[in-house]
Amino acid sequence: MRHLMKCGGKALLLFIVSCMVSGCVIKTQTSGVLFCDAANPIYVSNEDLMTEETERQILTHNMVGERLCQWSGKKADGSA
């Protein structure tokens, strides 16, 4: 029994320690689509009819894009 504890105990201890250490590793997200890769500014015209909530959501979306993706104030056709 002592021999088992000597050899098996060390192996078990090493296994437990390695599991504890590897569990502490923080993995960065490398898969999936990032916001700036998938999103584009939302453009509206004066003829578009929408609720105030929709307007607020579009404004929030575009402001997040400006902050995270450095979107400029240019329109899709290249005019300012």
Order of alpha helices (4+ residues) and beta strands (2+ residues): alpha-alpha-alpha
